[in-house]
Amino acid sequence: MYTVVTVLHMKSVLSLSHTEIGFLLALGALLILLISYLRLEWKLNRLLLGGRSANLDETLSYLKGKADNYDLFRSDLEKYLTDVENRLRKSVQGVGMVRFNPFRGSGSGGNQSFASAFVNESGDGIIISTLYARDHVSVFAKPVRKFKSEFELTDEEKQALSQAKEELK
């Protein structure tokens, strides 16, 4: 039965005239063109800012304005980050501290004295030292340039500076 229906169907398709076949082909082509047109219209609508703008010139002008705003924002952000980076380089980034007893063997003072070094990544900064005794405290400050001081450093101050330098690595 299936073969008979297929044969009859094939005979009906084969029995179409050239005009009817041409009409069916034209109808198929028209359907394909209609689908293509609707798809192109949808893409064009998306390109024209989702239907908010009626023409391509307005859309391009709007997009150019947006791009200019992003370029200005990027330029401002680069300047800001450069400024922050320069300020950060000058800030204290390495800290070293050594506590010690300046009166070894005398039993006084304990480890209340200390030497602290505060330096930036270039090795510029300060060393602050204190000497604690029962009746007074002495405080000293020495500038540091490129991990060196123009003033003579004690062993504890050198150790604190070395710790600060190590912290930068």
C-alpha positions in Angstrom: 0.0 0.0 0.0 2.8 2.4 0.9 4.4 1.9 -2.5 1.2 2.6 -4.2 0.7 5.9 -2.4 4.3 6.9 -3.1 3.9 6.1 -6.7 0.6 8.0 -6.9 2.2 11.0 -5.1 5.2 10.9 -7.5 2.8 10.8 -10.4 0.9 13.8 -9.0 4.2 15.7 -8.6 5.3 14.6 -12.1 2.0 15.6 -13.5 2.4 19.3 -12.6 2.8 21.6 -15.4 5.9 23.7 -15.9 3.9 26.8 -14.8 2.9 25.1 -11.6 6.5 24.0 -10.9 7.7 27.5 -11.6 5.1 29.0 -9.3 6.2 26.6 -6.5 9.8 27.5 -7.0 9.0 31.2 -7.0 7.0 30.8 -3.8 9.9 29.0 -2.2 12.3 31.7 -3.3 9.9 34.4 -2.0 9.7 32.6 1.4 13.5 32.5 1.6 13.8 36.2 0.6 11.2 37.1 3.2 13.1 35.3 6.0 16.3 36.9 4.9 14.7 40.4 4.9 13.2 39.9 8.4 16.6 38.7 9.7 18.4 41.7 8.1 15.8 44.1 9.5 16.3 42.6 13.0 20.1 43.0 12.7 19.7 46.6 11.4 17.4 47.5 14.3 20.0 46.2 16.7 22.7 48.2 15.0 20.6 51.4 15.2 20.7 51.5 19.0 17.8 49.1 19.5 15.4 51.2 17.6 16.1 54.5 19.5 17.7 56.0 16.4 16.2 56.2 12.9 19.4 56.5 10.9 22.9 55.2 10.7 24.5 58.7 11.0 22.9 59.3 14.4 24.1 55.9 15.5 27.6 56.4 14.3 27.7 59.9 16.0 26.4 58.4 19.3 29.0 55.6 19.2 31.8 58.0 18.3 30.9 60.2 21.4 30.9 57.1 23.6 34.3 56.1 22.2 35.7 59.6 22.9 34.3 59.4 26.4 36.1 56.1 27.0 39.3 57.5 25.5 39.1 60.5 27.9 38.4 58.2 30.9 41.3 56.0 30.0 43.6 58.9 29.7 42.5 60.3 33.1 42.8 56.8 34.6 46.4 56.4 33.2 47.4 59.8 34.7 45.9 58.9 38.1 47.6 55.5 38.2 50.9 57.0 37.2 50.5 59.6 40.0 49.6 56.9 42.5 52.5 54.7 41.4 55.0 57.6 41.8 53.6 58.4 45.3 53.8 54.8 46.3 57.4 54.6 45.3 58.1 57.4 47.8 56.2 55.8 50.6 57.6 53.6 53.4 57.7 50.0 52.1 60.4 48.4 54.2 60.5 48.4 57.9 63.1 46.8 60.2 63.2 46.8 64.0 65.8 45.4 66.4 65.3 45.5 70.2 68.4 45.3 72.3 69.9 45.9 75.7 72.7 48.6 75.5 73.9 47.8 79.0 74.8 44.1 78.5 75.9 42.5 81.7 74.9 45.3 84.0 71.4 43.9 84.5 69.7 47.2 83.8 67.6 48.3 80.8 66.4 44.9 79.6 65.5 44.9 75.9 63.7 48.3 76.1 66.0 50.0 73.6 65.4 49.6 69.9 66.5 50.7 66.4 63.9 51.0 63.6 64.5 51.6 60.0 61.8 53.0 57.6 62.7 53.1 53.9 61.1 53.3 50.5 62.0 51.1 47.5 64.9 53.4 46.6 66.4 53.0 50.1 65.6 56.5 51.2 64.1 57.0 54.7 65.1 57.3 58.3 66.4 55.2 61.2 65.1 56.0 64.7 66.9 54.6 67.7 66.3 54.8 71.4 68.5 54.1 74.4 66.5 53.3 77.5 68.1 53.7 80.9 66.4 53.7 84.3 66.4 57.5 84.7 66.1 58.6 81.0 65.5 57.7 77.4 67.6 59.1 74.5 66.1 59.2 71.0 68.2 59.5 67.8 67.2 59.9 64.2 69.5 59.4 61.2 68.5 60.0 57.6 69.1 57.3 55.0 69.8 57.7 51.3 70.1 54.6 49.1 70.4 52.4 52.1 73.3 54.4 53.5 73.6 57.1 56.1 76.0 60.0 56.3 76.1 59.3 60.1 77.8 56.3 61.6 75.3 53.5 62.3 75.4 51.2 65.3 75.3 47.4 64.7 71.6 47.4 65.7 70.8 50.2 63.3 72.7 48.4 60.5 70.7 45.2 61.3 67.4 47.1 61.3 68.3 48.7 57.9 69.2 45.3 56.6 65.8 43.9 57.7 64.0 46.8 56.0 66.0 46.2 52.8 65.2 42.4 52.9 61.5 43.2 53.3 61.5 45.0 49.9 62.5 41.9 48.1 
